[in-house]
Amino acid sequence: MKQSKIALVTGGSRGLGRDMAINISKKGIDVIITYKTNKESADKVVREIERHGQKAKAFQLDTSNTKVFEDFFNRVSSYLTSEYGSPNFDFIINNAGTGLNQLIIDTSEDQFDEMLNIHFKGVYFLTQKGLPYINDKGRIINISSGLTRFSFPGSSVYACMKGAVEVFTRYLAKELGSRKITSNVIAPGAIATDFGGGTNRDNQEKRQIIANITALGKVGEAEDIGGVVAFLCTEEAQWVNGQRIEVSGGMLL
């Protein structure tokens, strides 16, 4: 019996990460998710994946704290060795993150540092620490944002960090080519989740504005993103490398 491949999804307990993890499992891939504080939600995702016939495990991780990354991978590798006989996995999806809506003139250095640690420094060094454990021919999928292409007041810090992740992704693709590991970016548009206070889901005025500037005429849903991430984990996507794939329904074309 062929062993399932294994994906690590950060921030997999809710929102986009939850949908990514579930869609990846539907491709016959086992999944490890991380959560920051909500173990109950993470355990629900694990149970749902197991109902699809795949193995799943949740680990607590603060992706903004680089000092805990070594211990995290020790825990993950111990689990993988016990469960599969090898400490390695195949895919890493850097999804975990938080939002910030603050004009440049009002942004504090602490807010800047928080966004830096979560969205860029954390992604950079978690990936670095994970590289020895990723199998050759593996995949790295980083989650960015449509806000690196179009600009809305209040999103400067968040968008700048995502722009850095997009550059980082191209360098990963270049440096890991000899191992046949691909690296790509998914850039969602406005999605109706609880991210950033849930305004894309709950604020009807904002939802109408988004619908008006989107070719498909609506706000995106979490399920519009997860399947695209899952596709990048399949054999059919093996020649996609170093790319930014925007999944926004055609915002601001």
C-alpha positions in Angstrom: 0.0 0.0 0.0 1.4 3.4 -1.0 2.0 5.7 1.9 0.1 9.0 1.9 2.0 12.2 1.4 1.8 14.7 4.3 1.1 18.4 4.4 1.8 20.9 7.2 -0.7 23.8 7.2 -0.1 26.6 9.7 -3.2 28.4 11.1 -5.3 25.4 10.0 -8.0 25.6 12.8 -10.3 28.1 11.1 -11.0 30.3 8.0 -8.8 29.8 5.0 -6.5 27.4 6.7 -9.3 25.1 7.8 -10.6 24.9 4.2 -7.1 24.3 2.8 -6.5 21.5 5.2 -9.8 19.8 4.4 -9.4 20.2 0.7 -5.8 18.8 0.8 -7.1 15.8 2.7 -9.6 15.1 0.0 -6.7 14.6 -2.4 -5.6 11.6 -0.3 -3.0 13.6 1.7 -2.5 13.3 5.4 -2.4 16.7 7.2 -0.7 18.3 10.2 -2.3 21.7 11.2 -1.1 24.3 13.7 -3.3 26.5 15.9 -2.3 29.4 18.2 -4.9 29.2 21.0 -8.1 27.5 19.9 -7.4 23.8 20.4 -11.1 23.0 20.3 -11.5 24.3 16.7 -8.3 22.5 15.7 -9.5 19.2 17.0 -12.8 19.6 15.0 -10.7 20.0 11.8 -8.7 16.9 12.7 -11.9 14.9 13.2 -13.3 16.1 9.9 -10.2 15.1 8.0 -10.3 11.7 9.7 -13.8 11.3 8.5 -12.5 11.7 5.0 -10.2 8.7 5.7 -6.9 10.6 6.1 -4.7 10.9 9.2 -4.5 14.3 10.9 -2.8 15.9 13.9 -2.9 19.4 15.5 0.0 21.1 17.2 0.1 24.3 19.1 2.4 26.9 17.5 2.9 30.7 17.7 4.2 31.4 14.2 5.4 34.9 15.3 7.9 33.4 17.8 10.9 32.0 16.0 12.4 30.8 19.3 9.9 28.0 19.5 10.4 26.7 15.9 13.1 24.2 16.7 11.0 22.6 19.5 8.0 22.6 17.2 9.8 20.6 14.5 11.2 18.2 17.2 7.6 17.5 18.3 6.4 17.1 14.7 9.3 14.9 13.6 8.8 12.7 16.7 5.1 12.3 15.8 6.0 11.5 12.1 8.7 9.0 13.1 6.3 7.3 15.4 3.4 7.3 13.0 5.2 6.8 9.6 8.7 5.7 10.4 10.2 8.9 9.0 10.5 12.5 10.3 9.9 13.9 6.9 6.8 15.5 5.2 6.0 16.7 1.7 4.2 20.1 1.7 4.3 23.2 3.9 1.6 25.8 3.5 2.4 29.0 5.3 -1.1 30.4 6.0 -1.2 31.6 9.6 -1.7 35.3 10.1 -3.6 38.2 11.4 -4.9 41.5 9.9 -4.2 45.1 10.7 -6.1 48.1 9.4 -4.2 51.2 10.2 -3.2 54.3 8.2 0.6 54.8 7.8 0.5 58.0 9.9 -1.1 56.1 12.8 0.9 52.9 12.7 3.1 52.2 15.7 6.4 50.4 15.7 5.0 47.7 17.8 2.2 47.1 15.3 4.8 47.0 12.5 7.0 44.5 14.4 4.0 42.3 15.1 3.1 42.1 11.4 6.7 41.6 10.5 7.1 38.7 12.9 3.8 36.9 11.9 3.8 37.5 8.2 7.4 37.6 7.1 10.0 36.7 9.7 7.9 33.8 11.0 7.3 32.5 7.4 11.0 32.9 6.5 12.4 31.0 9.5 9.7 28.4 9.9 10.3 27.5 6.3 14.1 27.5 6.9 13.7 25.2 9.9 11.4 22.9 7.9 13.6 22.5 4.8 15.6 19.6 6.2 12.3 17.7 6.8 10.7 18.4 3.4 11.0 15.5 1.0 12.6 16.1 -2.4 9.9 16.9 -4.9 8.0 18.6 -2.1 6.0 21.8 -2.3 6.1 25.1 -0.5 2.9 27.2 -0.7 2.9 30.7 0.8 -0.3 32.7 1.3 -0.1 36.3 0.3 -2.9 38.8 -0.6 -4.4 40.7 -3.5 -3.3 43.7 -1.6 0.2 43.4 -3.0 -1.2 44.2 -6.4 -3.9 46.8 -5.5 -3.8 49.3 -2.7 -6.4 50.3 -0.1 -5.7 52.8 2.7 -4.9 51.1 6.0 -3.3 48.0 4.6 0.3 49.2 4.1 2.0 47.2 6.8 0.2 43.9 6.0 0.7 44.3 2.3 4.4 45.2 2.6 5.0 41.9 4.6 3.0 39.9 2.0 5.1 41.6 -0.8 8.2 40.4 1.0 6.8 36.8 1.2 6.2 36.9 -2.6 9.9 37.8 -3.2 11.0 35.1 -0.7 8.9 32.6 -2.6 10.7 33.2 -5.9 14.0 32.8 -4.1 12.9 29.5 -2.6 11.9 28.3 -6.0 15.4 29.2 -7.3 17.4 27.8 -4.5 15.4 24.6 -4.1 15.2 23.7 -7.8 18.0 21.1 -7.4 15.8 19.2 -4.9 12.8 19.5 -7.3 10.9 21.4 -4.6 8.5 23.9 -6.0 7.5 27.1 -4.3 4.4 29.2 -5.2 2.2 32.0 -3.8 -1.6 32.0 -3.5 -2.9 35.6 -3.2 -6.6 35.6 -2.2 -8.8 38.7 -2.7 -11.4 39.7 -0.2 -12.7 36.7 1.6 -15.7 36.4 3.9 -14.1 34.9 7.1 -13.4 36.3 10.6 -10.0 37.5 9.5 -9.4 41.2 10.3 -12.5 41.4 12.5 -14.8 39.7 9.9 -15.7 42.9 8.0 -15.7 41.1 4.6 -18.3 38.7 6.1 -20.4 41.0 8.2 -20.2 44.6 6.9 -22.8 44.9 4.2 -21.6 48.2 2.9 -18.1 46.9 2.5 -19.4 43.7 0.9 -21.3 45.7 -1.7 -18.2 47.8 -2.6 -16.1 44.6 -3.0 -18.8 43.0 -5.2 -18.8 46.2 -7.4 -15.1 46.0 -8.1 -15.0 42.2 -8.6 -15.6 40.8 -12.1 -17.6 37.9 -10.6 -19.7 40.3 -8.6 -19.4 38.9 -5.1 -17.1 38.5 -2.1 -15.0 35.4 -2.0 -15.6 32.5 0.4 -13.0 30.3 2.1 -14.0 27.4 -0.1 -12.9 29.5 -3.2 -9.3 29.2 -2.0 -8.7 25.8 -0.4 -9.2 23.8 -3.6 -6.5 25.9 -5.4 -4.0 25.2 -2.6 -4.9 21.5 -2.7 -4.3 21.5 -6.5 -0.8 22.8 -6.0 -0.2 19.7 -3.9 -1.0 17.3 -6.7 1.1 15.8 -9.4 -0.7 17.8 -12.0 0.9 21.0 -10.6 4.5 19.8 -10.6 5.5 22.2 -13.3 4.1 25.3 -11.6 7.0 27.0 -9.8 7.9 30.5 -8.6 4.4 31.8 -9.4 2.0 34.2 -7.8 -1.5 32.9 -8.4 -4.2 35.5 -7.5 -7.5 34.0 -6.5 -9.8 37.0 -6.2 -12.7 36.5 -8.6 -11.1 39.3 -10.7 -10.8 42.2 -8.3 -9.9 45.6 -9.8 -9.0 44.2 -13.3 
